[in-house]
């Protein structure tokens, strides 16, 4: 199992503006942020250099955030990675699927950047303890 | 009277003019029915005419000689003999008609019991063929909208099945004519040179060997939807009116069975279409919600970043402008959420998806969700989620939404420093669960209270004080509580004193029954 330490965060969203916002906000909060635009790139970035946490949009072309999460959980090396899902569909089924697949938390769009950073810190604190 | 009954019948049938009333009656009976000759002839002067009339065949063995004895007794004996014969004929006809009637009832029952139109037709052909003692029965239908083409046939076991029913001669509009005339076509013997013959009957004879045939249309108000054919193969048959009536009655049953089956099919089709529309609507809503929320995410996110001064201090003017953008972004977001919720609940909710929902859970979740809003507005939020056993049968997300709408109103319309209470209570005797939300805020002007549940309506003091809102929240909550969950939403308000809203929902009944295992587990 890889050492999931440091302050590196992989962020994936296919909406460029939201991705910029996420990267900006997380960088300001002191994280080293890697932004990618789809699920395949997210999985590649996570596997290449396991981050401390990943924030994945659910609806992305090619590979959804849920699918990336599923593959992360199935992995022997990065199975414990903390993952926060982002969704613009506040349907219970999405949230349920996310948690069933092993999401650490989820954030519904539109989100407050302040609240997002709070959630990220909460997840990291929880997994450290 | 002569010894040969066939000769007599011929005579009686063809010389009714000038005959007495008895002869006329007999002539009528014989002409309309295929009368069986008496099993025993009335030979000698009748020793007991009443026994003869009662049909005790063994008593009347012989008939009076027509060439001996005085004229008057001979004439009387002849009349009595005729009456006896007529009486017997009527009995036979009566018994046969009764039998035909019974067959009709049996076929009607069988058609009703059939699971679909094809089975109804099969059963009908079979029971009618056997009941009438016919050689073949064929039914063809094309459904009320000429969509469903079905056929069925039955034949005497020693006859071969007709391999292709599409090869039956074209009726050339006869079916329509018969239906409009409420009639049928019966041919006793296609090969009888003396009887008037139809071209069509001969075509059927050549195609199927049907020497005697009956054709009855299956129709509905506006036209023919099928045809029933009854054949005798290579032998004549004198069809009776009762038999024709039977086939006509059965054709009515078949028509009704077809209509019922089509209505059922239409209904199934309709349900399927509705379900498909429902799925499309859900997909559409999910897509729209995604498409509307995505741009809002960037707008509201960067606004917050700007407001927090993360990109440098704003001038007072910039701050005011950003606040206007921010306020209107919130308004847009509320509007999008409310419209989405409204269109989601508009189509109704599927009661089959209903589950037990804990009111304690609803109040706790909503309290957590709105805690920040209350804090930001300096409102003290007092929450008493009530007993864990207070359950309703419903949709959790919808109930959450109803309570969010009510509680967020209470917070928005309270003055800073005020308190809002929300509590859950259960009244097991009345089988009700109550969620009560009370504020001590601005209240609602009396004249505005009638319109409160009208969509997009906003009370005068809400707009005057620029309190944000869409005017949809209350109407959504009311619809969820009353239309979807069979409850009641009650609102009392006094301007400048505050508002109390009660969501009154039916307690989930099965929880009252002691046999429920989860109650025993102390849930």
Interface residues (C-beta under 8 A of the other chain):
Chain A: X15 X17 X18 X21 X24 X25 X28 X59 X88 X89 X90 X91 X92 X109 X110 X111 X112 X113 X114
Chain B: X286 X289 X290 X293 X294 X295 X296 X297 X298 X299 X300 X301 X302 X304 X305 X308 X310 X333 X396 X397
